[in-house]
Structure formats: C-alpha cells, structure tokens
C-alpha cells in the first residue's frame, strides 16, 4: 500500500471519534490485498475479567471501550486465519489477517446471521463458489446445477421450464432464496430454475434435508440459497458480460443464444454503496424430435435488472435489494385442417419483482436483524388462433386467456446472542402473508397467512458441537405445527463427523387449494381440504481434510428420509371425470454421496458420486435407483491462461409418475436411459480487466434419451436432455474509476 494511503488512514483514525483518547481504536486489513477488512469479530478480555465483543466496519475500524490493561484480543473472520494478540496500553492498533487461501474450506451463511466456515457448521452445506460459476460459464440456476449430482434437473419442452429434484422430490419442496428472501413463482407444483439469473451472484449454498426451523414451509427437501456479490471499494466500476452461443448448428440474430449483461458499482460515500445492473437473454427455437411448427425448445427471451443499495456505519448495516425478471415464451401449435388450416398458438409472459429491506445492528454480544420483503409474481397466458391469412385472433374458449398472480409479504426479526464463548443462540419471529388471484383461482382471490416463532442454539462443548432448533408455526388454513431439529458435529483432528435429524413440512399452495381450470380437454379442480405435507430426515457424514501444497478433501454421506401426505393430481373420489389434488402418497428415499477433491495452487479436481433410491410407500413397489456422478477439472497455465472442464454422468434414472387414466390412479415407473454431458472451455486474460472465454457445451451431442414406461407430455417416450453440441464465446470487461478521476484497470 502506498505511503500516502497509510497517512490518510492514520489521520482518519485520529478523527474517527471524539472519544478517541478514552478508547482503543483498531483497524484490520487483508494482508493479501492491503485493503480494509470489514465484518471481523473482535473479542476482547481485559485484566479485570471484563469480556466484550465488537465488529469492524466496512473500512476495517473498530472501537473498544475503556479497558483495564493488559487486554487480550482475538480477531476472527470465517475467510481468514484467526489472530490473537495482547494490548498493553491505550492507543491505535493496526492488524493484518491472512486469507485462508489454499484451504478447502468455504464460507456459508445459510441458517446464520453471520458468516461461518463450512468446517465449523454442524449442518453440511454444499458451496458452489464464484470460481466454479466462472469455470462452468453458467448463466442461470439451471445450468449451474450440473455440478451438483444430488440435484436432478428435468426440462419441459412444452413450458420451456427446468425443474429440480432433491432427495427424490422437487417442485414446492425445494426453497429458493436470494440473500435470505424466498423467491415467489410457484403457480403450480414446480419452480422454474431457468428463470433465476446468476448475474451478480457470488456463490450458491445448497443444503439437503428440511430447513423448516430456519426457513419454514417449502424447505422440506432442502434449500438453494443464492448469495449476491458485495463489492467493498472506494472506486466506481463498470462491468460488461457478453455471451454468444449456438444451439447445435443454428446461430444468427434470431437463432442461438444471446446473453448480454451490464452492471455498475457506485461508492456514493464511505458509508453508502450502490450496485445495479441490467441483462437480456434470448433463445432461438430448436427442433430435436418434433416436426412441422412444433418446437422442442421454443423461442424465449428474458430481461432482468437488479439494484442493491447498502449502508454501513460502525455497528449498523442496511441493505435495500430489488430485482426484476421478465420471461416471454412463444409456443406454436400444430396445424389442423386441410381446407381451412389453422393452429392454436400460446404466448406466456412471466414477471417477478423481489424487494427486500434488511437492517442489522451489532451490539457487543448481540446481533439484531430485521427484514421485510415483498414479492410479486405473475404469469400471463394468451392463446391465439392462427389461420395463416392475417393477424392471429385471440381465442375465446374457456381457459384460453389467463393471468395468475402471487403476492407475498414477509416480516422477519431475529436476535442472535453470544451467551458465552461456547454458547450462541438465535431467536426469531416471522409473519408471512400470501395472496393469489387470476382466472384459474376458484375464489377469484385466495389468502394464506402464517405466523412463526423459532430458536436455534449452538453449544460448543470442546469435544462436541450441538445445534438444536425448534419452530412453532400457525397457519390460518392448516393450524399449528411444531418442527424440531438436532445436529451434532465432532472434530477428530483432520476428520469431521456430523449427524442430525430434522422434521420438515410444506403447506399446500393457494393454487393447489383453489385451482379451477376448464377447457376443451381438461377439467381440473383444486382441493381446499388438503393437509400439509410432512417429512422426517436423518443423515450421517464424515469429512477428511489434509495437505498443504497438495490439498485433499474426502467425504461420505448417508441419508434416509420419509415424506408423508404428498400432494399430487388424482381422479376425484366423487366424480372420475374430474382431476383434482389429493394427499395421495408417501415416499421413502435413501442414499449415499461420496466426494473427493484435490487441489494445488495450479489445478483443482473434484469428483462427486450420488446414489439415491426411492419407493412409494403406499404402493410398496420396488425401490427405484438413480446414480449420478459429476467431475470438474480446472488448470491455470499462467496468470493469463486457464482451462476447465465439467462432466455430468447420469446412470439409469427412475422417475415415479402418478398416472391418471380411465378414472383409475396408478404409480408408474419411467426408466430414463443413461447419458453424459461434458463441457470444456479456455479463458485468456488479455489485460487485467479484459477476459475472453471460448468453449463447447455438450461435447457428446446428447439431445434426447429413451424413457420406457413413461414420457413427458407424450413426447414419444423420449426425454429431452439438451439442444445439442454448441459453441460459445464470452467477453468480460471491467473498468474501474478511482476517486481522482484516473481510470484504472482491474
């Protein structure tokens, strides 16, 4: 760091407080970058036994109250090595913390009010880091899921969506969060993960098993938590991210994939920062097995924007998040008739706004956080009759035009108390109000309210870490629910052992309760008498970390879960011509996951194997096995040149389908044949601020596989996998402007 910068910081330190001469002042730096380091926990104990705790500001500063010397201090940050020292007299102190570089230990926040290292968390967390996101060149949540073999991703060519499964179930049972805020978008029983952009995402945390204590309903199978980037600099920055990709051999201005994003970081003042960005992603159409006007991959365009305004001053931090998505898809129908040919074409327009205000205040041993969020989600469907002689006409039959809407308001307050250096407790209250409306809601407007109290406490007993959790929840439609959890962690040198139990639940969605849809071919009604789904989950795992120059992490995990009262479509017990929703099934799942990672300063290799077996308990049919393996390799040839490759190897995949034919319900098993997806790319840094990546997706050109005994939307027993081998080019350009109006490369 330049000398004038140190002088400036010293002057700032002298002016930092009117009570300077009565207090100690600490400033903490990152030893690698020489930049101030915020969010460092400073625990100190003076000669009289007085014990306090403080947190450094964005600029790395921290004031200590008057103490009796000598004072023992401990500086802790999840991403840095802990530093312990002793202060012998009042004054100003500067400390530098060393990053945990080279250690296979990520930082997580899911379920916590502050960051925590993976190795310290009693619950096992899978972290997809910013480096992995960059290596895969993933643009949305669907694409990055290839590196997580425990998640099964299904594509639906009719709706253009992609849906995830975890522990054998998916849809409403996987909760998707953005900086702790649940994303609305569950108009049916699925959540489209292709509508979640990775623009401005720093990392993704995946937790298997119920997270009901921390996040309530809809987290019965697990949580996917997206964490936004949080820039900390006094320099403004503009970034461009431009990607072009073929769809198999098709590419033009209207074919292929075009993904363009721009973002900016503006440090308005030393306490106030603003991140904002815009993006657009456009897909062309693609035929794989369809013919005529039918497309397996329909033309689609997405527009997205985000704004994050953050304020931090000493112990107080405030964050205002806003994000927007618009997704438009065109689905052309088949031509019918010979003399007067016509076709029925559908257009879908989805919009989602996410708004959240979060305030956090740290006071010695206490951290208080309050968050209010408002989500609005709408999906508009318009059906047109195209007679090929003029402009298409709006169809007038029942169900041809519809707009579904969901509004969700959530208030959440939490209090974390560091009771002692061995005991930490987090208590909270949460209130959620959800409204749904549209032409397919029987009551025209439906309302659901839920109130919850929860507590999660962690006890470090030296020989064992115990995390207990309990949530009481009351819903205006389903009554009370009591949801416990217990997790244990034991460190044995380089080996970490974990085990735990959690209970999960899912309240029926408003659409499931009040769905009302009638058209030429369907008569589907919701069921206001649905009961909540519930589950029990057990797991045990072991992780072994070793090495310095060659670092290794080996892990194995076993789990078992039971899901009860699962909601699915079935024939109405009173009228077989009506399809409704019932609590029809119980599902059991068990599995094992094995992982191995090796890393040096030059290269990183990771392999994960996942085996899961599922059984519909009510049918007592055979256990259905699914196997998946993911392999990731990256190598850095120099500071300018690097390469990476990712492979997802799927074994035979058994999908359980609730078949409704002739008024009789039956559970069918669809066996999807094995397939392998391989991507590879090379990145070259022309300058510090200009990076070019070129690569190939789906090297083996996998597009469809056979699905015996089932199929998706009647697609001739074929399961859509991918649009085919494609080539892509990505350019990232970052431009930083320093406070003295001198442009500077990153």
N, C-alpha and C positions, 0 to 999 in steps of 0.2 A: 504494500500500500504506500502511496506517495506520502512524503513528509507533511505536505500542507493538509492532507486529509486527516492525519493524526492530530495536528494542531487544531484543526476545525472541531474535531470530536472532543478534544480536551476543553476548548472554550465552551462548547455546548454543554459539557458535563458540569463546568463551573456555574453555568447559568441555569442548570436543569431544575433547581428547586431553591426557593427562598430559605428553606430549612437545611441547606447543604451542610452547614457547619455542625448540625445536630444529627446528621445521618451519614451512613456509608453509602457510596454510590458504586455500583458495579456495572461494567459494560462487557458484554460477551460477543466474541467474534467467531466466525467459521474459520478455522486455521487453514483450510484449503483455499478459500476464495478471498479471505481477509474482509469479508462483508459482515455487518452486524447480524446477530442471530437472535430472533425473537422466539417466544414460547418456550424458553428454558426455565425449568422449575429450579428455583434456588431455595434449598432447605438449609436452615442455619440454627445452630445451638450455641448459646453463649456460656460463659464461665459459671453463671448462676443456675444454669439448667433451663433457662428460658428457650423455648423452641418455637420457630415461626417458619412460614413458607411464603415465597413471592414468585412472580413470573415476569420475565423480561419482556419489554415492549418490542414493537416492530423494529425499533432502532437499536435493540440489544441492551437497553438500560433497565436497571432495577435498583430501587431504593430500599435499604434496610433500616428498620427503626433503631433507635439508640440501644446499644447492647453493652453488656459487661464483658470486657476483653479478658482473655482471647476468645475468638468466635470461630467455631468450626463450620465451614460451608461445604455444601455438596451441590454441584451443578449437573442437572440431568435433562437429557433430551433423547427421545426414542431413536433418532437417527445419528446420534453422536455418542462417543465414549464418555462415561461419567467422570467428572473431575472433582476431586476432594482437596481442600486446602484449609489453612488456618489464617485468620486475620488477627494481627497482634495490636493494631491501633486504628483509630478512626482515619478514613481517607478515601481516595478514589482508586479502584482496582480494575484492571483490565485482564480478562481471561480469554483464552482461545480453546475451543473444543474441537477435537479431531473427529471427522466423519467416520462412520462405520463402513468405510469403503472396503470392498473385498469380502465382506461378511454376508453370508446368505441369510440375512435377517431383515425382512421388510418392516415397514411401519403401517399400522392399521388404526382405524378409529371406530369401526362399526361396533355399536353397543357401548361406546365410551364417550365421555365428554372431552377427552384429550387424547393425543396420540399415544400409541402403545406399540412396543415391538412385538412381532409375531411370537417370538420365543417366550415372551412374558404373559401372553394371553392364554387363559385356561381353555378358551374355546378355539378350535382350529379354524384358521382363516386362510383362504387361497387368495393370493395377491397377484393381479396382472399389472405389472408396473408400466411406467411410461416407456421404458426401453422395449418391452415386449410389444406394446401397442405400435411403436415405431417400426419394429422389426417385421411385424405382420402386415403393416400398411393397411390395417383395418380402418374402415370409415364409419362403421356403426356397430352396435352391440351384437348384431347377428354374426358379423364377420369375425369378431374377436373371439367368439365362443368356440372356435375350432381348437384353441389351445387349452380348452377345459373339457377333457373327455368325460367327466362326470355329468356334463350337461349334454342332453340330446336335443338337437335343433331340427325342426321339421319345417319344410317350405310348403306353402299352399299357393299353387298357381292361380286359383280362382280369385282369391282375395289379394294376392301379391304379398301376403304377410309371411313372417317367420316366427315360430313359436318354440319356446324352450321347455324341456322337461328335466326335472331333478328328482332323484330318488324314485323314479318311475311314474311321477305325476307332474303336471305342469299347469299352464293357464293361470288361474287365480291363486294358485298355491305358492307361486314364487313372487316375492315382493321386490319391485324395482325401485330403488331410491336414488335421488340426485342430491348429494350433500345433506342426507338425512331426511329429505322430503319425499314422500311416496308419490310416484307418477300416476296420474289418472289415465285411464284408457281401456278399462275392462268393460266394454259394452256387452261382450258375450262371456264365454268361458276361457278366453285366451287373451294374452297380452302380446302385441306385435313388437318384437325386439328390433325389427328392422327400422322402426320409427324413432329409435334412440340414437342420436348422433354422438360421436366421440370427440367432436370439436371442443376444445378447452378442457378435456378430461385428463387428469394427471395419472390416475390409476383406478383399478376396479377391484373391489373386495367381494369375494363370494364365500358365503357361509352355508354349509349344508345343515339341514335339520331345522326344527322350529326355532324361530326368534320371537315368539309371542310375548315374552316378558319385556323385551326391549322395543318391539315394533308392532305388537298387537296382531290383529287379524291379517289374513292373506300371506303370512310368512310361514306357512305350515311345512313346505318343502325346503325353504331356505330364503336367502336374501342375496340380491345382486345390488351392490352399492357403488355408484359412480361418484368419484371424488374430483371436484374441479381443481384446476391449476390455481395457485395463489401466488402471483408474482410479488416479489418484495425487492423493489429497486427505486432509486430516485430518478431514473431515466425513463422517458417515454419510449414506447416501442410499437412498431407496426409490423404485422406478420401476414404473409400471403402463403396459402397452401393450395396448390393447383394439381389436380389429378385427371388424367385421361386414360380410359381403359376400353379395350374391345370387348364385345360379347361374342365369344368364339371368334369367328372371322369377320363379324359385322362391325363397322366403325364409320361414322360420318357425323355431321352436325346433329342428326336426328337418331342415329343408331349408336350403340355402345353406351358407355357410362362416362358422364362428365361431372366432376366434383370440384367445386371452386369455393374456397373459404378465405375470409379476411378477418383479422382481429387487430385490436389495438389495446395497449396498456397505457394509462394516463395517470401519473402521480400528481394529483391536484395539489396536494400539500404533503407535509411529512407524516400526517395522520390519515389522509384521505386518498384512496386509490380507486380507479375505475377501469375494469376490464369489460370490453364489449366486442361483439363480433357478428358477422353475417355469413351465411353459407347457402349454397344451392347444389343439389344433386339431381341429376337427370339420367334415367334409364331409357334405352330404346326397347322395342319389343323383340321377342325371340321365340321361334318355334323349335321344339325338340321332338315331340311326338304328335302334336296336334296338326291339323291341316286346315286349309281354307282360311277363313277370317279368325279362327281361334288361335290364341297365343298361349304358350305355357308361361311366358314371362311377359306381362302386359306393360305397355309404356307407362312410365311413372315419373313424377317429379316431386322433389321436396325442397322447401325453403325453410331455413332455420335462422334464429337470431338469439343472442344472449347478452345479458348485461349483469355484471357483478360489481356492486359498489361496496367498498369496505372502509370502515373507520376504526382506528385503534389508537387509544391514548392510555398509556400506563396500564391499568388493570381492566379497562373496558374495551370490548370489541363489538362492533355492529356490522352486520353483513346483510345487504339487500340483493337478492337474486331474482332475476327474471329471465325466463326462456320461452321461446315460441317455436312451434313446428307447424308447417302446413304440408300435407301429403295428398297429392292428387294422382289418381289411378284411373285408367280407361280400360274397360273390359268389353271387347266387341263380341257379339253373339254370332251363332251360326246362321246361315241363310236358309230360310224355309220358303216353300212355294216355288212353282216353275213359271206360271203365267204372270203372277204378281209377286215377285220375290221380295222378301223383307227380312230384317234382322232386328233382334232386340239387343240394344247396347246399353251398358251400365257405366256410370261415372261415379266415383267415390271421392269425396273431399273430406279430409280429416284435419282438424285444427286442435292444438293443445297449447294452453298457456300455463306456465308454472310460475308462481310468485311466492317468495318466502322472505320474511324478515326475522333475523336471528340476532339476539343480543346476549353477550356472555360477559360476566363480571367475576374476576378472581379476587378473593379477599382472604389473604393468609392461607388458612387450611380449607377454605370453602370456594367452590366454583358454582355460580348460579347461571342458568341459561334459560332463556325464553324464546320460543319460536312460534310464529303464526304463519300459516301457509294457505294459499288459495289456488286450487287447480280447476281449470275449466277445460273440458274435452267435448268435442262434437264430431260426429261422423254423418255426413250427408250423402245419401244415395239418390241418384236421379236415373231413371230408366227412359230411354228414347226408342221410338220405333223408326227405323231407317228403311225407307222404301226405295232408296237409291235414285230418286227423281228430283229431290230438292233437299231442303234443310230437314234434319230429323225432327220428329214431333215428340213432345212429352207424352209418355204413356199414361193412361188414366185408369188402368185396372188396379185393384187393391194391392197395396204393397209396392207399387211402382215408384212412389216418391216417399222419402222418409228422412228425417233428421233425428239422430239420437244424441242426447246431451247428458253429460255428467258434470256436476259442480261439487267440489269437495273443499270444505273449510276445516282446518285443523289448528287447534291451540295446544301447545305443549310447554310445560315448565318443569325443569329438573334442577336438583340440588345435589352436588357432589361434595361430600365431606371427607377429608383426610383425618379420620378419627385418631390415628396414630401412624407411625411409620410401617405398621403391619396391617392396618385395617382401613379400608376405603369403602364408603357406602354412597350409592346414588339412588335418590328417591325422585319420583315424578308423578305428575298428573297430566292427563291427556283428554281432550274433548274433540270429537270428530262429528261433523255434520255433512251428510252426503245427500244430494238431490239428483234425481234422474228424470228426464222427460223425453218426449218425442212421440211420433205416431205409433210406435210399437210398444209403448208402455200402457198397460191396460187402464190405469187410473189417470192417465194423462200427465200426472206429476207424482212421483214417489219420493219418500223421505226416510232416511235412516240416520239415527243418532247413536253414538257410543261414548260412554264415559269410563275412564280407566284410572286406577291408581297402581303404581308399580314400585318395586325396590329391587336393586341388585347390589349385593355386598361382596367384597373380596377380602379374604383373610390370608395373609402370608405367614404361615407357621414355620418358616425356615425349611422344614422337611417336606412341607406340602402347601400348595396354594388351593384354596377353596373359594369358588364363586357360587353364591346362592341367588336365586331370583324368584320373584312371585309377582304376578299381576292379577288384580281383580278388575273385571270388565263387566259393564252393564250396557246392554243394547235395548233400545225401545221395542225391538221386534223379537229378540231371542232370549231376553232375560240375562241372568248372571252367569259368569264363567270364572273359574279360579284356575290359574295356569302357573305351575311351578317349574323350576329348572334347577339343576345341580351339576356343576362341572368341577373336576379335580385335575390338578397338574402337579407332577412330581419331576424334579430335576435330579438326574443321576450323572453328574459330570457332563459329558457331551451328549447324553441321551435325555430326551424329554418325553415323559409318559403323560397321556391325557385320557380321561374317560368322562362320560357325562350322560345325563338324561334330561329330556325336555318334552314338555307337552305342548302341542300346537292346536290351533283351531282356525276355522275360516267361516265368517258369517256369509250367508247367501247374498249375492249381489242383488241390487234392485232389479236388474234386468231378469235375473233368474226368478225373482219373486213375481214380477208383474209383466212379463213378456206377453205380447199379444200380436200374432202375425198370421195373416190370412192372405193367400194369393191363389193363383190358378192351380198350384201344385202342392201347397203346404197349408196345414192348419196346426199351428204351434202355440201353446199357451204356457205361461209361467205358473208357478205354484206358490201362493202366499203362505203355505203351511210347511215349507221346507225347514229342516233343522240344520244347525251349524255342523260343518264337518269337524272332525277331531282326529288327533294322532298322538302316538307315543313313539319316542325316538331314543335309541341307545347307541353309543359309539365308544370305541377304544382305539387309541392310536399311539404310535411310537415314532420319534424323530431322532436321527443321529446326525450331528454336525461335527465336522472336523476339518483340519487343514489350515494352512496359511497361504502359501503360494498356490498350491492346488487345493481348492476348497470343495468339500463334498457335503451333500445333504441327502440322506436316505430316509424314507418314510414309509410306513404301512398303516392302513386304517381299516377297521372293520365296523360295520354298522347294521342296524336292524330297525325297521320301522313298521308300524301298523297304522293304517288310515281307515277311519270308520265313517259311515254315513256320507260317502262321496256322492256328489250331485251329478246326475247325468240325464240325458234325454231317454225317455221310455214311453211306451204306449200308455195312455190314460187308463186307469183301472175301471173307470165308468164308461168310457167311450173309446174303443180301439181305433177309431178313425182320427183321434186327436193325439198329437205328440205333446208331451208335457215334460216337466223336470221332476225327478224324484230322488230321494235319498236311497239309492238302489244298491250300492256296492260297498264292500270292504276290501281293502288292498293291503297285502303284505309285501315288503321288499327287504332284501338283504344284499350285502355286497362287500367287496374288498377293493381298496385302492392302494396301489404301490407306486412310489415315485422315487426317482434318482436324478440328482443334479450335480454336475461337475463344472467348476469354473476356475479360470485364471484371469489375469489382467488382460489377456489377449482373446480368449474364447469362452463361450458358455454353451453347455449342452444339457438338455433336460428331457427326460422321458417319464411319462405317466401312463399307468395301466389301470383301467377301471372295469370291474366286473359287477354287474347288478342282476339280480334275479327277482322277478315279481310274480305274484299269484293273486287272483281274485279269490278272496277267502270264501265268499258265498257260493261260488261255483265249485270250489275245491278241485280246480283243474290243475294241470301240471305247472310246475314252476317254469317260467319263461326267461331264458338267459340272454343277456346283452353284454357284449365285450367291445371296448374301445381303447385305443392307445394313441397318444399324441407324442410327437418327437419334435423338439426345437433345437436348432443349431445356429450359432452366430459366431463370426470370427472378425476381428479387427486387424487388418493387414497393416494399417498405419493410421495416423491421425486423420487422414483424408479418405481412406478407403475401407469399407466394411461390407460383409455379406451375411445373409441369413436365409434359413430355410425352415419351413414348418410342414409337418405331415400329420394328418388325422387318419387313422386306420380303424375302420368300423367293421366289426365282425357281424355275423347274422344278428339282426335286430328284431326282436319280437315285440309287436305292438298289439295291445289289447283294445278291441273295438266293441262297443256296445251296439249290436246290430238290431235294427227295428224293422221287421218285415212281417207282413200279413198279420199285424196285431200281436206278434209274439216277440219277446225280447230274448236275446242270447248274446253271450260274450264270445266273440270270435277272436282268433289269434292270427294276425297278419305277419308273416315272416318276410322281412326285407333282407335281400341279399347283401353280402359284404361289398364294401367299396373303400377306396383310398383317395384322399385329396392331398396334393402336395403343392406348395407354393415356394418360390425362391426369388430373391431379389438382391441387388447390389446397390450400395449407396456411395456416392462420391461427393466430397465437400470441396467445391471449387474455391470457396472462401469460408471464413468463419461463419458468415451469415447466409451462405447460399449452398443448398444441398440438393442433389438430384438423385432420385431412386428409380431404377428400372427393374422390371421383373416379370415373371409369369405366374399366373394362378392356374390351379387345376392342371398340372403338367400331364396327367394321365388322361385328360379329357373325359372325365366321368360326368355324365349328364342325367341318366336315369338308371335305376336298378329294378329288377323284378320284385314284386311284392305278392307272394302267393297267399291266397286265403283272405285278401282284403284289398286295399287300394284307397286312393284319396280322390274323392269326388268322381268316382267311376272312371279313372284315367287308365282303363285297360290294364289293370293290375300292374301299373308302373308307378314308381315313387320318384318324384323329381328331386334331384340332388344338386345340380349346378347347371349354369347355362353353357358350360364348356370351357375348354382351354382359352385363356385370354392373356393379352399382354398389357402392361400398364406403365405409365410414366408419371412420376410425381416430382414437383419442384416446390421446395420450401425456401422462402426468403424472409429474413428477419432484419429489421432496420431499427437501430437504437439511436435515440437523440439525447445527448447529455444536457444537463441544465445550463451549460454555457453556449448552447446553440451550435455545438460542434457535432456533426454526425459521426457515429461510431459503429463499426461492425461488431456484431456479437461474437 
